[in-house]
Amino acid sequence: MAEPRPSGKFKGSENLRTRMHTLVGAPGVDSAAVPVLSRVHSTLRLGGFNPDLDFYKQVRTDMLQGLRSAQKGNGNGSVSFIRHDLTPEPIVTNGIGQAFVYGGTGYDHSTFEVRDGQIVEELRRESRPLEPGENIIDLITQDHTTRVGRRKVRVQAISGNIAQELIPGTGPYGELDGTPTARSAGVKGQTIKERPMGDMVRESLGRPELRVTFGNDTIAIAGFDGAVIYGTGMNDALIGRETQPSEHSRPPGIYDFRADLYDIQGVTLDGQAGKRIAVNLESGAQEMPQYAKPLIAKIDALLPENEQGKHEIEKLAAGGYLAVNFNLAAEALRINTRIKDGGDLSALAESDPGDAGEIARVLLIRSAMLQAAQLAAVYEFMGGKPLTLVGDGSLITKGWDGHMKEMVQDGLKIFGVPEGGVTLETPDDVTMKGARGLLTGSIDLAAA
């Protein structure tokens, strides 16, 4: 682990907005307020680590065009528009439910009582780190609850929030379900079949009547207008209601999922709301402009084969890859410091005034700007109306001593998004609230 250099009262997050504007070349800030380590910055710029503002604007434009194309079914493979029909009402109204979280690094399960469609009491809760090779179906089979203390219980419904790719579908009770893809195999070293999750759980437990619902991590936590995953990986989702397209507004078969959008004639679509749906954008797969391609190739060369050649924006912005970026940059600058994870990077960014700390700051600012570029595109795609998104992930909740959410907001301002245009809510225990919300019909941000 890197040991930040003793630095007195130095704090890398001081004058953070000025640092961001200076680094990316955004107008309106006195760059003299922050010293520029020209050797570090110029070397990083030449190496593909330190983009300029035009690069980020191109990322935003590409994301917006990708969204518009994918919505019409013309996706370019970089940004998706995967529709999920959300469970229209609670799949258990009164009884015992059990929820599972199969996350980026951890495993969590909760047993709880539901009355009148609301969670009234958590009966049991266990969480621990995931071990390599652990399979979500095996874990559910192992931890399916039949007793809580001396009390015998019969679980009536199971839900799962899992951090892997799923093809959405609908189960026998109208519940949201998902089928793992070939890319889901290998996540955490697991082997998993490409069958609906609900069918596999019912078969494994020998309970054909059991109600089971699954969503990937972004869909599961989507509340208000959608969700943002910004941690080990990256993704966005949007949520709303289906509307019937008018002959004036869009081609037949294309739908609006945000009921307060306006059609091209300026006629409100309010009152046309139908089925509640969510759209998974798989935005972590967005391709990057040419400037970053050589660096991404170097990163890929250090990764397992099944991680190569995809998820380009994640290679530059997600926490799972920032340590690789740092070590490559340190090598280019002939700096001896090496780090293991995002926690090391945040520590250097905040406490080290030297070259290693400046590399860390450049990389975290780049990460925040890339996230802001995507969200600015989402804001415009959704009609330029205020959005509230539920956020989760290590970067948005605790990256750079908790400053990353602030940095994303500053990035949004650089892109012209007004104050309050995109609000990011990061409630406690959101992954489990999302898993339980799949059973109750919506995420309960107030739940214990």
Secondary structure, 3 states (H helix, E strand, C coil): CCCCCCCCCCCCCCCHHHHHHHHHCCCCCCHHHCCCCHHHHHHHHHCCCCCCHHHHHHHHHHHHHHHHHHHCCCCCCCCCCEEEECCCCCCCCCEEEEEEEECCCEEEEEEEEEECCEEEEEEEEEEEECCCCCCHHHHHHHHCCCEECCEECCEEEEEEEECCCEEEEECCCCCEEEEECCCCCCHHHCCCCCCCHHHHHHHHHCCCCCEEEEEEHHHHHCEECEEEEECCCEEEEEEEECCCCCCCCCCCCCCCCCCCCECCCCCECCCCCCCEEEEECCHHHCCCCHHHHHHHHHHHHCCCHHHCCCCHHHHHHCHHHHHHHHHHHHHHCCCCCCCCCHHHHHHHHHHCCCHHHHHHHHHHHHHHHHHHHHHHHHHHHCCCCCEEEEEECHHHHHHHHHCHHHHHHHHHHHCCCCCCCEEEECCCCHHHHHHHHHHHCCCCCCCC
